[in-house]
Amino acid sequence: IVRQGIVNLFATASYNQRKLISYNSTERNNLFGDPLINIFQTDTPVTNGETGFGSLGVDYFMNNRNTISLSGTYVRGQFNTDDVLYLTYDSLFSTGTSSSFSERTTDNSRNFQNLGGMLSFKRLFPKEGHEWTADANYNQSRSDNDGLYLTKYFDGDYTQLGGVSQQKQEGSGKNRFLTLQTDYENPLSKVTKIEGGARAAIRHFESENHIYQLDDSTNDYFEIPDLNNYKYDDQVYAGYTTFSNEINKFKYQAGLRVESSFYTGTLTDADTSFKNNFPLSL
């Protein structure tokens, strides 16, 4: 943090690296149905990741009553996970138990980045407790993830059945948030105070997730249809005002708040959309 006269400058930075090794075991017993089924699953995922963070900001003291602040942040990270999952599937018949096995090897990677900024203004009036603030916050982020899945199937004698099933997954997501807010506070006397403010929140969000299966006959991937791709926008606008007072040690407060919201969403695979408007609520 550095301050020189009417300017205050501040900055932070950090870097983190980690490796996570874990062992997971799951046993599931289905007690109803014919045949009864027991499922045993173990896996040992290993994750390597790193993240970096940085921020920079400045305060500008226009005078002893007015201050403008501007700051920004940036975050970036990446994680890679390797895993081998073993699955035992037992079917319990009256004549005996039939077992099958599978082994799935996965290689996943994910990276993300986030950028944010804030602009704020604060005014202090001569009267103590009398102030006005205004803020604007913007944030946007993006993430991408990819995965490769190789699965082998075996019979009860652990003889491989067929070839290797190969799938891949590609996903991405992004969003943008904008928030505008202002608040005003004025103590009219030692026991009387009025407050008011307004807020607007605007968001945009997108998500894509595609799964592909390898066709052994053509050695090409084809996409497995899914309804996991969507986007939406929503907007929320609100305002409030309050009045507080005290009469003979009896304190009371009265206020009013109004809010209006709008939402639109689309399933991009199905090309269908949904809209919902709530124009006013008290």
Legacy VTK file of the C-alpha trace (Angstrom):
# vtk DataFile Version 3.0
C-alpha trace
ASCII
DATASET POLYDATA
POINTS 282 float
0.000 0.000 0.000
1.403 3.368 -1.017
-0.151 6.744 -0.222
1.083 10.007 -1.662
-0.974 13.084 -0.902
-4.488 12.639 -2.237
-3.800 9.271 -3.903
-3.728 5.856 -2.213
-2.433 2.965 -4.336
-2.707 -0.700 -3.296
-1.904 -4.035 -4.939
-1.792 -7.733 -4.001
-0.656 -10.901 -5.777
-0.552 -14.590 -4.911
0.254 -17.947 -6.482
-0.775 -21.404 -5.293
0.215 -24.855 -6.488
-1.041 -28.133 -5.119
-1.251 -31.865 -5.700
-4.115 -33.942 -4.317
-4.010 -37.748 -4.117
-7.071 -39.568 -2.832
-8.567 -43.045 -2.585
-12.310 -43.607 -2.870
-14.279 -46.774 -2.211
-18.026 -47.318 -2.590
-20.152 -50.389 -1.904
-23.819 -50.479 -2.890
-26.174 -53.355 -2.045
-29.619 -53.476 -3.657
-31.876 -55.452 -1.311
-34.936 -55.617 -3.566
-35.484 -57.170 -6.984
-34.502 -60.370 -8.677
-31.637 -60.870 -8.925
-30.158 -58.923 -6.047
-27.250 -56.749 -7.136
-24.071 -55.678 -5.357
-21.798 -53.010 -6.827
-18.254 -52.287 -5.651
-16.276 -49.312 -6.897
-12.774 -48.007 -6.176
-10.745 -45.232 -7.754
-7.556 -43.279 -7.061
-7.747 -39.773 -8.580
-4.630 -37.601 -8.708
-5.129 -33.855 -9.259
-2.466 -31.289 -10.033
-3.485 -27.650 -10.013
-2.274 -24.101 -9.863
-3.973 -20.739 -9.402
-2.805 -17.156 -9.607
-4.465 -14.034 -8.222
-3.728 -10.336 -8.664
-5.472 -7.111 -7.684
-4.764 -3.428 -8.167
-6.629 -0.399 -6.888
-6.455 3.306 -6.267
-8.297 5.740 -3.973
-8.511 9.369 -5.033
-9.356 11.797 -2.243
-10.875 14.727 -4.103
-11.193 16.585 -0.791
-12.021 15.720 2.807
-15.613 14.844 1.857
-15.449 13.148 -1.561
-13.575 9.964 -2.440
-13.437 7.949 -5.674
-12.082 4.389 -5.649
-11.204 2.151 -8.583
-10.000 -1.443 -8.299
-9.634 -4.556 -10.411
-8.884 -8.259 -9.884
-7.714 -11.084 -12.123
-7.705 -14.809 -11.316
-6.480 -17.679 -13.470
-6.256 -21.380 -12.663
-5.737 -24.805 -14.176
-6.372 -28.320 -12.842
-5.570 -31.728 -14.340
-6.954 -34.989 -12.951
-5.949 -38.566 -13.812
-8.017 -41.424 -12.474
-8.471 -45.183 -12.813
-11.860 -46.495 -11.694
-12.521 -50.196 -11.053
-16.094 -51.485 -10.938
-17.337 -54.929 -9.864
-20.945 -55.818 -10.667
-22.347 -58.925 -8.894
-25.754 -60.398 -9.756
-26.975 -62.802 -7.040
-29.047 -65.643 -8.510
-30.430 -68.596 -6.587
-28.044 -70.810 -8.563
-24.992 -68.691 -7.868
-23.359 -65.343 -8.471
-22.611 -63.853 -11.873
-19.902 -61.191 -11.897
-18.620 -58.679 -14.412
-15.932 -56.044 -14.227
-14.994 -52.770 -15.854
-11.960 -50.508 -15.779
-12.193 -46.850 -16.767
-9.218 -44.563 -17.241
-9.911 -40.820 -17.279
-7.838 -37.790 -18.124
-9.532 -34.475 -17.320
-8.324 -30.898 -17.578
-10.025 -27.669 -16.526
-8.926 -24.061 -16.714
-10.682 -20.863 -15.750
-10.128 -17.137 -15.600
-11.992 -14.336 -13.894
-11.795 -10.584 -14.344
-13.505 -8.074 -12.098
-13.612 -4.347 -11.515
-15.270 -1.908 -9.117
-15.799 1.844 -9.246
-17.162 3.559 -6.148
-17.888 7.066 -4.937
-18.506 8.286 -1.390
-19.609 11.728 -0.265
-19.666 12.818 3.365
-21.821 15.836 4.142
-20.984 18.336 6.935
-23.609 16.820 9.232
-22.420 13.666 10.988
-24.001 10.488 9.572
-25.185 12.261 6.427
-23.640 10.466 3.440
-24.210 9.209 -0.105
-22.474 6.257 -1.779
-22.594 4.851 -5.306
-20.934 1.672 -6.613
-20.570 -0.133 -9.925
-19.275 -3.718 -9.966
-18.469 -5.738 -13.083
-17.310 -9.345 -13.200
-16.803 -11.809 -16.027
-15.435 -15.338 -16.056
-14.834 -18.186 -18.453
-14.019 -21.854 -17.953
-13.163 -24.748 -20.272
-12.967 -28.437 -19.463
-12.019 -31.484 -21.511
-12.033 -35.164 -20.671
-11.006 -38.456 -22.270
-12.564 -41.713 -21.016
-11.334 -45.218 -21.935
-13.417 -48.138 -20.636
-12.689 -51.865 -20.766
-15.261 -54.552 -19.921
-14.488 -58.033 -18.563
-16.473 -61.191 -17.800
-16.351 -63.193 -14.566
-13.036 -64.781 -15.562
-11.610 -61.310 -16.229
-11.478 -61.934 -19.967
-11.888 -58.694 -21.907
-15.171 -58.365 -23.778
-14.808 -56.538 -27.085
-12.605 -53.544 -27.641
-12.079 -50.372 -25.654
-15.002 -47.941 -25.391
-13.687 -44.438 -25.950
-15.539 -41.224 -25.125
-14.530 -37.602 -24.848
-16.200 -34.600 -23.277
-15.833 -30.920 -24.144
-17.427 -28.225 -22.033
-17.279 -24.504 -21.527
-19.046 -21.821 -19.584
-18.997 -18.058 -19.307
-20.861 -15.359 -17.435
-21.022 -11.604 -17.025
-22.367 -9.780 -13.961
-23.021 -6.060 -13.609
-24.296 -4.530 -10.374
-25.114 -0.854 -9.850
-26.070 0.417 -6.411
-26.548 3.714 -4.623
-27.490 4.462 -0.996
-28.350 7.668 0.839
-28.578 8.253 4.573
-29.619 11.458 6.339
-30.198 11.853 10.101
-32.718 14.689 10.320
-32.303 14.863 14.095
-30.930 12.800 16.939
-33.930 10.449 16.749
-35.105 10.820 13.152
-33.427 9.399 10.074
-34.332 8.749 6.449
-32.613 6.273 4.147
-33.053 5.351 0.516
-31.360 3.554 -2.308
-31.597 1.731 -5.596
-29.956 -1.368 -7.063
-29.723 -2.980 -10.501
-28.280 -6.456 -11.115
-27.811 -7.721 -14.686
-26.483 -11.220 -15.401
-25.698 -13.283 -18.489
-24.769 -16.973 -18.275
-23.880 -19.626 -20.874
-23.049 -23.316 -20.468
-22.006 -25.853 -23.113
-21.340 -29.555 -22.552
-20.768 -32.000 -25.430
-20.142 -35.748 -25.129
-18.735 -37.793 -28.026
-18.445 -41.544 -28.604
-15.813 -43.101 -30.853
-17.200 -45.206 -33.726
-14.740 -48.063 -34.174
-15.882 -48.759 -37.735
-15.056 -45.245 -38.955
-12.587 -44.187 -36.233
-14.555 -40.930 -35.931
-16.407 -39.440 -32.991
-20.142 -38.814 -33.044
-21.978 -36.636 -30.528
-24.376 -38.176 -28.027
-27.494 -35.953 -27.915
-27.998 -34.199 -24.593
-29.917 -31.203 -23.269
-27.105 -29.742 -21.171
-26.478 -26.658 -23.309
-28.283 -23.524 -22.244
-27.999 -19.794 -21.679
-30.001 -17.259 -19.722
-30.236 -13.573 -18.898
-31.825 -12.039 -15.857
-32.275 -8.503 -14.652
-33.364 -7.371 -11.204
-34.148 -3.753 -10.346
-34.984 -2.634 -6.815
-35.439 0.505 -4.763
-36.159 1.217 -1.114
-36.810 4.005 1.340
-37.118 3.939 5.134
-38.059 6.412 7.836
-37.179 5.862 11.501
-38.128 7.927 14.525
-38.491 7.845 18.277
-41.360 9.255 20.349
-41.084 9.117 24.124
-38.608 6.226 23.970
-40.898 4.401 21.543
-38.900 3.591 18.423
-40.485 2.759 15.106
-39.449 2.373 11.497
-41.476 2.406 8.299
-40.280 1.580 4.831
-41.142 0.617 1.294
-39.261 -1.628 -1.112
-40.121 -2.327 -4.743
-38.524 -4.873 -7.057
-38.912 -5.839 -10.693
-37.237 -8.827 -12.385
-36.995 -10.207 -15.909
-35.690 -13.625 -16.958
-35.100 -15.251 -20.364
-33.545 -18.678 -20.864
-32.848 -20.926 -23.839
-32.010 -24.608 -24.222
-29.706 -24.228 -27.217
-29.914 -27.912 -28.258
-33.699 -27.904 -28.372
-33.927 -24.282 -29.560
-36.607 -23.589 -26.968
-36.801 -20.529 -24.787
-38.433 -19.557 -21.508
-39.365 -16.097 -20.336
-40.589 -14.959 -16.965
-41.281 -11.343 -16.053
-42.135 -10.086 -12.578
-42.683 -6.383 -13.252
-43.327 -5.246 -9.702
-43.255 -6.622 -6.197
-43.569 -4.801 -2.882
LINES 1 283
282 0 1 2 3 4 5 6 7 8 9 10 11 12 13 14 15 16 17 18 19 20 21 22 23 24 25 26 27 28 29 30 31 32 33 34 35 36 37 38 39 40 41 42 43 44 45 46 47 48 49 50 51 52 53 54 55 56 57 58 59 60 61 62 63 64 65 66 67 68 69 70 71 72 73 74 75 76 77 78 79 80 81 82 83 84 85 86 87 88 89 90 91 92 93 94 95 96 97 98 99 100 101 102 103 104 105 106 107 108 109 110 111 112 113 114 115 116 117 118 119 120 121 122 123 124 125 126 127 128 129 130 131 132 133 134 135 136 137 138 139 140 141 142 143 144 145 146 147 148 149 150 151 152 153 154 155 156 157 158 159 160 161 162 163 164 165 166 167 168 169 170 171 172 173 174 175 176 177 178 179 180 181 182 183 184 185 186 187 188 189 190 191 192 193 194 195 196 197 198 199 200 201 202 203 204 205 206 207 208 209 210 211 212 213 214 215 216 217 218 219 220 221 222 223 224 225 226 227 228 229 230 231 232 233 234 235 236 237 238 239 240 241 242 243 244 245 246 247 248 249 250 251 252 253 254 255 256 257 258 259 260 261 262 263 264 265 266 267 268 269 270 271 272 273 274 275 276 277 278 279 280 281
